[in-house]
Every structure is written in structure tokens, then in C-alpha cells.
Amino acid sequence: MSVVAQPAARPAGQPGVRGKIATALIVALVILALLFVLGLVTDLIPWFVSWSWGVLGANTGIVRFAIAIVAILVLTIPTAFVIIFLELKIIAFMNLRIGPNRTGPWGMLASVFHGLKVLSKEDFTPLGVDVVVFTMAPVVTFVGMVMVFLVIPFGPGLIGQDMNVAALYLFAMGGLSVLGLLMGGWASYNKYSLLGGLRSAAQLVTYEIPLTLSVVGVIMLAGTMSLNGIVEAQSGSLLGWFVVRQPLAFLIFILAATAEANRTPFDMSEADQELVGGFATEYSGMRFGFFFFAEYVNVFVVSALAVVFFFGGWTAPFGWPWPVAASLDFASLGLSWIPVLLVIPLLGTAVLACAVWILPPRPPFWQAFLVGAVLFSFIALGAALVFVAANVEAVVGLLWFMAKSYSFVFIFVWLRGTLPRIRIDQLMSLAWKWLLPAALINIFVTALAILVVGK
């Protein structure tokens, strides 16, 4: 007869693990509150805030660069996760499947767990590879995509660096992906990987030419290579967007960008049934994850560039009446607004709690109060977002930019769930025989139109 050891009972009155954690948090909050009050009484906190503000004001260039870098790094990985989730759900909907619906609400955490799965896999380095080049290849590919974010104008003033040669810069950074794929294929010490790397480089180099030439007409009409200037040249209404004045250039751009992003029907870099895994055959773990994430980040990048070059960037498609003349001047109210600010949340929560409490099956009042607090928080947050969006031009521009960009992301996902992959000879013939001559013709026609009728 086996005896199962029972865990020792906790003595009465002794807190459990949750109680100890809660006690530690409460003590930490009390100590922080006391330190904050002490800093206010001794004028230490106001002095430190004033000193920090002066240092930041004297080094605005460094501060702007640091904020831009942090924002770019924070934006890229969530962007990849969002696009992966959209791809899973949209293609499932098109194929009359349910799609991911277990991890998180509506399966929203499915892509996050895909990332965690890649992160947890063994990072294996095969024998015979050039370890340094093998390791740097995915980094070069990913960094090339990330650096493009530096010059994309997400809204009025929402740009990392507004360079007058931004168009040239972004195509140079986009070309780093060619170098990364060649490095990965060559350093893998595998013939399949080498063939996959060479074919990927051939595809990207081939389509880089019509992609670059397609925006030359746009640059000629805008009179600048600054992406911010190109967006401002399209302000007014959708009739001023360059897709209206450069329809052939847009068609060339979107076809070449699809091939650059390695999306269906041009996804030849990782033709699994032909080259095992293409250039990434020998990669595993997070080094493969960098290639994987770079591909999905590139989908957003080319969508954002299509919006910037041809669809007016952050500008509205019609005369949008913003900013709205509405503001709150708390300084003119003095300290009288503080009690009001404290009473409104309590009063709103109480009203909502009563509304929840009187509805059947009439839950306990403390539960109704919690529900009322949550509802009031959502209402207050929504009202604050509406107020900010109505008064801050940058927020309105950002919303328009994201809506347009993710419309193109949806189109890319739609194509993947619809079109079959073409052959490599068809892929190359499309670029050299059709897109390149069409891009040159578009440049000549645009130049002639500028000479005859002006911009």
C-alpha cells in the first residue's frame, strides 16, 4: 500500500504566496508615495524635472534620434505579429475555415505564440558553415527592413528623419536584403541553400530596377526626393494623389513591390517544393525568425511606400475639417478643476453601477461597481481618444496613414490566398520584357507632359 505525502498545512494566520506578494506591493507603493511627498516638500522633484528638461532641450537632436530608434524597434515586431494574425484569419475566412481561435480572444495571440515557438527552438549551427557570415545574414536582412522606417512619414511631424534624398536612401536600405540572402545562402555550406540564395538575389535585383524607375515620375512631379515633400505635394483631395496622375507607375510599382516582398504569386525565394527552404534551409531558431519577421515587416513597408508615393500619405481623400476648434485650458481654471476631476469618475462609475445593478439577475453591488468602473474607464478612454484625434493633426494623419497601409496589407494577404505561384522564367520575363520598358516609357511621357503643360 503506497502512502502519498501530503503537503504541510499552512499555519493559521500566516499569509500565502499571493498575500506575501500583495503585502510587498503595498509596502513598495507606500514607500514610493512617501518619497514622492518628501521630494515635493523639499523641492527636489521640481528641481530634477527642471534640470532634466533643460538637458533634453539642449540636446534635441540626440533625443529625437533616440525616440525614433526606440519607436522603430518597438513598432517592427508587433507589426509582424499583426500581419501574421491577419494572414491566418483572412485566409481561413476565404477558405471557409475557422482559423486560430484558441490562443487568446478570437485567436489574437496565435501569432505571438508562433514567435515564442521560434524563439524557444534550438539555434543550431551546422558543421562547415562560415559562422560569422551565417550569423550576420539574418541580421543584415532584418536591419535593412527596419532602417526604412526611419524616413517613412506616418503623419505631420511623425517621421524619424526627413532627408531630401529619402527616396534614394530607402531603395539603398531595401537593397540590403539582397546582400543578406546571398550571405545566408553562401555561408550555409549547402548546395540547395546556395541555389536558393542566388535565385532570390536574381529576383530581387531584377525587380529592384522597375521598382526604382516607377517612382521617378512621381519624384519629377513632386520636385523632391523627400518623402515628406512627396506627401505634401498630394494634399488637397484624392484627385491630387499621384495614383491619378501616374496610374502606369502605380501598376509597375505594386507588381515590383510584390516581388520585392516575396509575396504570392512571386514567392520564389522559399519555393518549398523546389528548393526545400531556399536560402534558409540550414537556419533554425531565432536566426530563421529574423528572416521570417523581415519578410512580414517588408509587407507593411511596401504597403506604406505605396501609400506615400501614390495615395497621399497621411492626407485625407477629401476636405477634412480638422483640427476642430475645441480645447480645454486647465491653467485658466486654477486648482478648481482638481475636485471636479476626482468627482466625475466616482459619479460616472456610480451611475453605471446602478444601471448594471438594477438589471436582472441583479448581481451583488460590489460586482456591479466593478463592472461600472470598467465601463467608465472604456468610455473615458474613448472620449479622450476622440478629443485628441479631433484636435491633434498628427493623430488624424496617423489614423489615415494606417488605414490606407493596412488596406494594402489586406490586398497582399488576399493575393496569397487566391493566386498560384508562377514559374521562374515567367517571373524574370515579366520584369525584363514588360515592367522595365513600361517604366522607361512612363518616365519619358511624364517628362514630356511636364515640358508641355507643366506639373
N, C-alpha and C positions, 0 to 999 in steps of 0.2 A: 504494500500500500504506500503510495507516494504521498509525501507531505509537501504542500505548496506553501512557500514562505509568504506571509502576509506583510505588507508594508507597515511600518510602525505608525501608530496613530499620532497625529499632531496634538501636543498638549493643549488643553483648553485655554483660550485667550491668546495663544501665540498666532501671529498673522501668517498667512500662507505666502506663496510667491507673489501673487497679484497684490496682496496687501503691502508687502515689502516694497514692490515697485511703485505703487501709488504713494506710499509714505515718502520714499526718496524723491519722487517728483514734486510732491507738495513742499517738502523742505527746500528743494532747489529753487522752486518758484518764490517762496518766502524770502530766501536769501537774495535772489536777484531783485525782488521788489525793494528790499531794504537798501541794497546797494544803489538802485536807481534813485530812490528818495534821497539818500546821502549825497549822491552826485549832483542832484538838483539843488540841494540846500547849500552845498559848498561851491556851487558854480563850476564844478569840474566838468560836467557833461556839456553845458553850453560852451565852455572854452574849447573842449575837444572837438565839438561839432564845428565851431567857427574855424579852428585851426585846420581841420580836415578839409573843409570846404575851400579854404584858401589854397591849400596844396593842390587839390584837384583842379581848381580854377586856373592855377599857374601851369598845369600840365595837361591841358585839354586834349592835345594830340595823342598822348600816351593813354589817357583814359578812354578816348574814343576807340583807339586800336584794341585795347583790352576788352571793352564791351563788345566790339564787333567780333573778335575771335571767340569769346565765350558764347555769344549768341549763335554764331555759325556752328560751333561744335555741339551746342545744345539742340539746334534745330535739325541737324542731319540725321541722327539715329532715329528720333521719333518720326521723321518724315518717311524713312524706310519702313518702319513698323506700320504706319498708317497705310502706305501703299500696298504692302503685303496683305494686310487685312482686307482692304478694298478688293484686291485681286481674288482673294479666297471667296469672299461673299458675292461679288458681282458675277464671277464666272459660274459659281454654284447656282445663282439665280437664273442665269441664262441657260444652264443645262438642266433646269428643274430639279436641282438638288438642294438640300437644306444648307450644307456648308457647315463650318465650325459653329457650334452653339453650346459648348460645354465649358470652356475655359473663360470665365468672366461673363458679364451680362452680354447676351447675344453673340458670344464668342469673341468679344473685343480683345481679349488677352491672348488669342491664339498666336498672333504674330510675335508677341512678347515672349511666349514660351518657345517659339521657334528660335528666337535669338538666344535664349538661355540654353537651349539644347546645343546650338552651335558652340556657345561659349564653354559648355561643360565637356565637349568631346576632346579626345586626346589630340594634342598638337604634335603630330608625327612628322619627323624629318627623314625621308628615305636616304639610303646609302648612295653615295656617288654624286649627290647634288652639290651645287655651289651654294653653301649655306647662307652667305651674306646676301647674294642676289636673290636667292629663293625666298628669303625673309622680307627683303625690301620691296619685292614686286607688288604684293597686295597693298603695301603702304603707299607706294607711288600712285597706284591706280586710284585708291580712295582719296588721297590728298588732292589729286588733280580735280576730282569732282567737288571736293569741299571748297577749294580755293575760288571756284567760280562764284560761290555765294557772296564773295566779298564785293562784287561790282553789280549785283542784281538789285535794282531799286524796288523794294517792296511797298513803298509808299512815299509821300512827300517827306524828305529828310530821313527816311528809313533805308539807308544804304551804308555799307561799310566804308567804301572809298569811291568817290565819284571822280574817276580818271577820264581825261579827254581821249585816251586810247583804250577805253574799256572793252570795245568790241575786239580789238586786236589781242588784248590780254586774255579774254575769256576763251578765244579759239586756241591760244597758246597753252592755257591750262588744260583745256579739253584734250589737246594732243598728248598730254602726259599718259593718258590711258593706253595709247598705242605702245609707249615705252614699257609700261607696266605689264601688259600682256606678253610682249616679246621677252621681257626679263623672266616672267614666270614660266613660259614655255621652254626657253633655252636652258634655264638653271635646273629644270626638273630631272634632267638626265633620263628622258623618256621620249621615244620617237613620236608617240601619239601626241604628247604634250607639245613637242616642237612643231609638229604639223598644225596642231590647233592654234598655237601662238602665231605662226606665220599666216595662216588663213585669217585669223582675227585681225592681224595688223594690215593685211591686204584690204580687208573690208573697210576698216576704219580710215585708212589713208585714202582709199578710193572715194569714200563718201565725204571726207573732210573737204575735198575740193569744191563740189557743188554746194555743200553746206555754207562754206565761207563766201562763195560767189553769190549765193542767193540773197545775202543781206547787203551787198554792195549798192544795189539800187535804193534800198532803204536809207543807207548812210548818205547817198548822194542827195536824196530828197530832204533828209533832216539837216544836212550840212554839218554833222558832227559824228564822232565815234563814241561819244559819251552816251551810255545807256539812259542816264537821266535826261539828257537833251533829246534823245530819240522819243522818249515817252512824252515829254513836254511838247514836242512837235506834233503829237497826235491829239492834243487836248481839244475839247470842244464837244464833239459828238462822234458817233461811230462812223459818220461819213468822212471824218478826218483820219481814221485809222488807216494804216498802210496796207492792210489786207484788201481794202477797197481800191487803192491806187497801185498795188503790186500783187495782184492775185496769182500770177505765174510764179513770182518769187516765193510766195507763201506755199504753194504746192510743192515746189522744189525743196524748200526748207523742211517741210513736215515729212517728206519722204526720206530725205537725207538724215534728218534727226532721228527718225525711226531706226534706220540702220546704225547710226552712231550709238543709240541707246541699246542696241542689240535686242530689239523687240520684234515680235512676230509682225510680218512674215519674213523678217531679215535676221532672225536669231540664229546665225550660223556659228558664232563663237563657241557655243556649247551644244553643238548638234549631238545629243547623247547617243543616238542610234548609229552615228557615223564615226565619231572620234572619242567615244567613251565619255569623257568630260571636257574635251577640248584642252585648252591651255591649263586648266585647273585639275587635271587627272590626279596628280600626286599631292594635291593640297587637302588638308583636313583641319578640323578645329577652327579657331578664330582666324587663321590666315586665309582659309577659304571664305570665312564670314566677311572679311574685308572686301573680297571680290564680289560677294553676294550683295552686300549692302551698297557698294559703289554702283552696281547696276540699277538698283531701285532708287537711289538718290539721283542718278542720272535721268531717270524718268521725270522726276519733278523739275530738274534743271532745264531739260529741253522744253518742257511744258511752260516753265516760267519765261524762257527766252522767246518762245513763240508769242507769248502774251506781250512781252516787252517790245519786240520788233514789229509785230503786226496787229495787235489787238489793244493798243493804247495803254498798256501797263496798268497803273492804278487808276486811270481816269475812268469816269462813268460813261456809258454809251449814250447818255442824253444829258441835258442840262440839269445837273443835280443841285438842288438848292442848299448847299452846305458851305460854310458852317452855319448852324442855326443860332440865332441871336438869343441865347439863353445861358445864364451863368449864375453862380452862387458866390457871393462875396462874403465870406465868413469874417474877414478882417473888419468890415464895417459894422458887424453886429457885436463886436467885442466878445465878452465872455457869456453873453446871454444865450448863445446858441448851444452851450455845453449841456445845460439841463434838458433842453428840447431834444438834443441828440441822444440823451440817455432815456428819456421818457418814450420816444417814438418806438424803439424796438420792443420795450415792455408792453406798451399799449397794443401794438400790432400783433405781437405774439399772443396776448390775452384774447384779443378778438378772434383770431384764427383758432385758438384752443377751444374757445366756447363753441365756435361753429362745428368743430370736429366732435366735441363732447356731446352736443345735442343730437347728433346723427346716430341712428341705430348701427350697431348694438350698444352704443353708449359705453365706450371704454373708460377705464379709470382716468381721473382728471390729470394725474401726472403723466400718463401716456399721451393724452390729448395735448398737454402743454408741450411735450417734446415734439410731437408732430407739428404743432403750431410754430414752434421755434424753427424747425427745419423749413417749413413752408415760407415763413417770413424771411429767412435767410436767402432762399432762392429768389423771392420777389425783390428783395432789396438788391441782390446782386444783378438781377436782370435790369432793374431800373437804373442802377449805376452804369451798366454797360451801354444801355440805350442813351443815357445822358452823355457819356464820354464819346460814343460814336457820333452823336449829333453835333458835338461841339469841337471835337478834335479832328482836323482834316486828315492827319496821318492815319487815324484809326479807320476812317471811312475808306481811304485809299487802300489800306492793307486788306480790308474785307473784300473790296472789288478785285484786288490782285489775286487773293487766294481763291475766290470763286472762279475766276477765269482759269487759273492754273490747274485747279483740280478738275475742271471740265475737260481739259486736255488729258489729264491723268486717266479720267474715265474712258476717254476715247482710246488711249493706249491699251487699257485693260480689255475693252470691248474688242479691239483688233485681235488680241491674244486668244480670246475665246471664240473667234469667228474664222480667221484666215489660216490656211495651211502654210507651212514653210516652203519657200521657193528653192530652186537649185542654185548652186554657187555660180554657175555660168550665167543664169538669168540675173542673179544679183549684180555681177560685175557688168553685164551688158546694159542694165538699166542705168547705171551711173555714167559709164563712158559714152554710150551711144545716144542717150536721151537727156539725162539731167544736166550733164556738163554743157552740151550745145545750147540747151534751153536757157541755162543760167547766163551764158555769154550773150545770147540774143536779148535777154531781158535787160542786161547792162547797157547794150548799145541802144535799145529802144528808149530806155529811161534817160540816157544822156541826150539823145536826140529830142525827146519831149521837153527836157529842161532848157535846151538851147532855143527851141521854137516857141514854147508857151510859158516857160518858167516853171517854178515849182507849183 
